[in-house]
Amino acid sequence: MASKKHKLNLAIATPCATALKAAQENIGSTTPLLFTAVTDPVGAGLLKDNNAPEGFVTGTSDLQPEEALGNQIKLTKKMIPTASKLGIFYCANEQNSRVQAQMASEVAKAEGLEVVEKTCVDQFTIKTNIAELAAEVDAIWIPTDNTVASNMAKVKDGLGQNKTLVIVGEEGMLDGGQVTVSISYYDLGLKTAELAAKILKGTAVKDVPVFFNTADTCSYTFNKANLEAAGFKAEDLPSEFPWKEAK
């Protein structure tokens, strides 16, 4: 709830950030609003320039570094040399996912993969829709989509016995997926706390640019059980990457 009594407001993820900004504007509040885990702050309408926030909003983004996202997509051909179709699955209502899907589609096409996009509109359409997609493609990529990430059990149920490689946007989604090149949300939280401290100590929002991760902060992680259930082994993972098993 927006209030003029706060010294700082914090919003997690795009839907909460846009709602809180609107609420503050509605009551005329310019209390610094710090967001985290927002993929595309400009596209979401939170600010106009990530490098020079012009109002009362700034924060940290969970956008995958371009190199890391590219390596996620390239896992398809590295693990399945004969692959020709990559499925991209996300919630149609999430702007952050559409941005990532466009980036992934460009990499996939450059890799010689035909892209098949399929979306859900809510948690109730995940199971059926991803099952339909799995029947059409060699592998599936899922971005850091809030709706799907919160319902990876439905993804796993939808795939059933279908041995489809599922590459996910971040490590927390490996309960339903198999491999990822992931940013650390723990580290993102620490960075957000650093920005909060700066603002509370008097640094103006305009002097706190939006933070984005770099590729060297990402980890190559796999879920052994899910990988084996899909017909793969840890030995099938490309050896040029420093893999670790998900806890």
C-alpha positions as CSV (number, residue, x, y, z in Angstrom):
1,M,0.0,0.0,0.0
2,A,1.4,3.4,-1.0
3,S,1.9,5.9,1.8
4,K,3.6,9.3,2.1
5,K,4.9,8.2,5.5
6,H,7.5,5.8,4.2
7,K,11.1,6.6,3.5
8,L,11.4,4.0,0.8
9,N,9.1,1.6,-0.9
10,L,10.1,-1.8,-2.3
11,A,8.4,-3.8,-5.0
12,I,9.3,-7.3,-6.1
13,A,8.6,-8.3,-9.8
14,T,7.0,-6.3,-12.6
15,P,3.3,-6.6,-11.6
16,C,4.0,-5.3,-8.1
17,A,6.3,-2.6,-9.2
18,T,3.9,-1.2,-11.8
19,A,1.0,-1.4,-9.4
20,L,2.9,0.4,-6.6
21,K,4.1,3.1,-8.9
22,A,0.6,3.8,-10.1
23,A,-0.6,3.8,-6.4
24,Q,2.1,6.4,-5.5
25,E,1.2,8.6,-8.5
26,N,-2.4,8.4,-7.5
27,I,-1.7,9.9,-4.1
28,G,1.0,12.3,-5.3
29,S,3.8,10.4,-3.5
30,T,7.4,10.8,-4.7
31,T,8.8,8.5,-2.0
32,P,11.7,6.6,-3.6
33,L,10.4,3.3,-5.1
34,L,13.0,0.6,-5.4
35,F,12.1,-2.5,-7.5
36,T,13.8,-5.8,-7.9
37,A,13.4,-8.8,-10.3
38,V,11.9,-6.6,-13.1
39,T,13.1,-7.8,-16.5
40,D,12.4,-4.8,-18.6
41,P,11.9,-1.6,-16.5
42,V,11.6,0.7,-19.4
43,G,9.2,-1.6,-21.3
44,A,7.1,-1.9,-18.1
45,G,6.8,1.9,-18.0
46,L,8.6,2.2,-14.7
47,L,11.1,4.8,-16.0
48,K,12.4,6.1,-19.3
49,D,16.1,5.6,-19.0
50,N,17.7,2.8,-17.0
51,N,21.0,4.7,-16.7
52,A,19.5,7.9,-15.6
53,P,16.2,7.5,-13.6
54,E,14.3,10.7,-14.1
55,G,11.7,10.3,-11.3
56,F,11.4,8.4,-8.0
57,V,11.8,4.9,-9.4
58,T,15.0,2.7,-9.8
59,G,16.0,-0.8,-8.9
60,T,17.6,-4.1,-10.0
61,S,16.7,-6.2,-13.1
62,D,16.7,-9.9,-13.4
63,L,17.1,-9.7,-17.2
64,Q,19.5,-12.5,-18.2
65,P,22.7,-11.1,-19.6
66,E,22.6,-11.5,-23.4
67,E,25.5,-14.0,-23.4
68,A,23.9,-16.1,-20.7
69,L,20.5,-16.2,-22.5
70,G,22.3,-17.0,-25.7
71,N,24.1,-19.9,-24.1
72,Q,20.7,-21.2,-22.7
73,I,19.4,-21.4,-26.3
74,K,22.6,-22.9,-27.7
75,L,22.3,-25.8,-25.2
76,T,19.6,-27.2,-27.6
77,K,22.0,-28.0,-30.4
78,K,24.9,-28.8,-28.1
79,M,22.8,-31.5,-26.4
80,I,20.7,-32.6,-29.3
81,P,22.8,-32.1,-32.5
82,T,19.9,-33.2,-34.7
83,A,17.4,-30.8,-33.2
84,S,15.5,-28.6,-35.6
85,K,12.6,-27.1,-33.6
86,L,12.8,-25.2,-30.3
87,G,9.6,-24.4,-28.4
88,I,9.3,-21.2,-26.4
89,F,6.7,-21.2,-23.6
90,Y,5.6,-18.3,-21.4
91,C,2.6,-16.5,-20.1
92,A,1.1,-14.2,-22.7
93,N,0.2,-11.6,-20.1
94,E,3.8,-10.9,-19.0
95,Q,5.7,-8.1,-20.8
96,N,9.0,-9.3,-19.3
97,S,8.5,-12.7,-20.9
98,R,7.7,-11.3,-24.3
99,V,11.0,-9.4,-24.3
100,Q,13.0,-12.5,-23.4
101,A,11.1,-14.6,-26.0
102,Q,12.1,-12.1,-28.7
103,M,15.8,-12.3,-27.7
104,A,15.7,-16.1,-27.5
105,S,14.0,-16.4,-30.9
106,E,16.7,-14.4,-32.6
107,V,19.4,-16.6,-31.1
108,A,17.5,-19.8,-32.0
109,K,17.1,-18.8,-35.6
110,A,20.8,-17.9,-35.9
111,E,21.4,-21.5,-34.6
112,G,19.3,-22.8,-37.4
113,L,16.4,-23.7,-35.2
114,E,12.8,-23.2,-36.2
115,V,11.0,-21.5,-33.3
116,V,7.5,-22.6,-32.2
117,E,6.0,-20.2,-29.6
118,K,3.1,-21.3,-27.4
119,T,1.7,-19.4,-24.4
120,C,-0.5,-19.8,-21.4
121,V,-2.8,-17.2,-20.0
122,D,-2.8,-18.4,-16.4
123,Q,-1.7,-21.4,-14.2
124,F,-4.7,-23.4,-15.4
125,T,-3.6,-23.5,-19.0
126,I,0.0,-24.5,-18.4
127,K,-0.3,-28.3,-18.2
128,T,-2.3,-28.7,-21.4
129,N,-0.5,-26.1,-23.5
130,I,3.0,-27.3,-22.7
131,A,2.0,-30.9,-23.5
132,E,0.8,-29.7,-26.9
133,L,4.1,-27.8,-27.4
134,A,6.3,-30.8,-26.4
135,A,4.6,-32.9,-29.1
136,E,5.8,-30.5,-31.7
137,V,9.4,-29.7,-30.8
138,D,12.8,-31.2,-29.8
139,A,13.4,-29.0,-26.8
140,I,11.5,-26.2,-24.9
141,W,12.9,-23.0,-23.4
142,I,11.1,-21.1,-20.7
143,P,12.1,-17.6,-19.6
144,T,11.9,-16.1,-16.1
145,D,8.2,-15.9,-16.4
146,N,6.4,-15.3,-13.1
147,T,3.3,-17.4,-13.8
148,V,5.2,-20.4,-15.2
149,A,8.0,-20.2,-12.6
150,S,5.4,-20.4,-9.8
151,N,3.9,-23.5,-11.4
152,M,6.7,-25.7,-12.6
153,A,5.0,-28.7,-11.1
154,K,2.3,-28.2,-13.7
155,V,5.0,-28.0,-16.4
156,K,6.4,-31.4,-15.2
157,D,2.9,-32.9,-15.1
158,G,2.2,-31.6,-18.6
159,L,5.3,-33.2,-20.0
160,G,4.5,-36.5,-18.3
161,Q,6.6,-39.3,-20.0
162,N,7.5,-37.1,-22.9
163,K,11.3,-37.0,-23.0
164,T,11.7,-33.4,-24.0
165,L,14.7,-31.3,-23.0
166,V,13.5,-28.3,-20.9
167,I,15.8,-25.3,-20.6
168,V,14.7,-22.8,-18.0
169,G,15.6,-19.2,-17.3
170,E,16.8,-19.5,-13.7
171,E,17.8,-22.1,-11.1
172,G,14.6,-21.8,-9.1
173,M,12.7,-23.3,-12.0
174,L,14.7,-26.6,-12.1
175,D,12.1,-28.4,-10.0
176,G,10.3,-28.8,-13.4
177,G,13.1,-28.1,-15.8
178,Q,16.5,-29.7,-16.4
179,V,19.2,-27.2,-17.2
180,T,19.8,-23.5,-16.9
181,V,22.4,-20.7,-17.1
182,S,21.1,-18.7,-14.2
183,I,21.6,-15.4,-12.4
184,S,21.6,-15.6,-8.6
185,Y,18.4,-14.1,-7.1
186,Y,20.2,-14.2,-3.7
187,D,22.9,-12.0,-5.1
188,L,20.3,-9.8,-6.7
189,G,18.6,-9.4,-3.3
190,L,22.0,-8.3,-1.8
191,K,22.4,-5.7,-4.6
192,T,18.9,-4.4,-4.0
193,A,19.7,-4.0,-0.3
194,E,22.9,-2.0,-1.3
195,L,20.8,0.3,-3.4
196,A,18.2,0.7,-0.6
197,A,21.0,1.7,1.8
198,K,22.4,4.3,-0.6
199,I,19.0,5.9,-1.1
200,L,18.2,5.9,2.6
201,K,21.5,7.5,3.3
202,G,20.6,10.4,1.0
203,T,21.7,9.5,-2.6
204,A,19.2,10.8,-5.0
205,V,17.3,8.3,-7.1
206,K,18.5,10.0,-10.3
207,D,22.0,9.0,-9.2
208,V,21.2,5.3,-8.8
209,P,21.0,3.7,-12.2
210,V,19.2,0.4,-12.7
211,F,21.5,-2.6,-11.9
212,F,21.8,-5.4,-14.5
213,N,23.7,-8.7,-14.1
214,T,26.7,-9.6,-16.2
215,A,27.4,-13.0,-17.7
216,D,30.3,-13.7,-15.3
217,T,27.8,-13.8,-12.4
218,C,25.7,-16.6,-13.9
219,S,26.0,-20.3,-13.0
220,Y,25.5,-23.4,-15.2
221,T,23.2,-25.7,-13.2
222,F,21.3,-28.9,-13.8
223,N,18.7,-31.1,-12.1
224,K,20.1,-34.6,-12.2
225,A,16.8,-36.4,-11.6
226,N,14.9,-34.4,-14.2
227,L,17.7,-34.7,-16.7
228,E,17.7,-38.5,-16.4
229,A,13.9,-38.7,-16.6
230,A,14.2,-36.9,-20.0
231,G,16.7,-39.4,-21.2
232,F,19.9,-37.5,-20.6
233,K,22.9,-37.9,-18.4
234,A,25.2,-35.3,-16.8
235,E,27.8,-36.5,-19.2
236,D,25.7,-35.2,-22.1
237,L,26.1,-31.6,-20.8
238,P,28.6,-29.6,-22.9
239,S,32.0,-29.9,-21.2
240,E,33.1,-26.3,-22.0
241,F,30.8,-25.0,-19.3
242,P,31.4,-25.3,-15.5
243,W,28.3,-27.3,-14.5
244,K,27.0,-27.8,-11.0
245,E,24.2,-29.9,-9.7
246,A,21.2,-28.2,-8.2
247,K,20.7,-28.7,-4.5
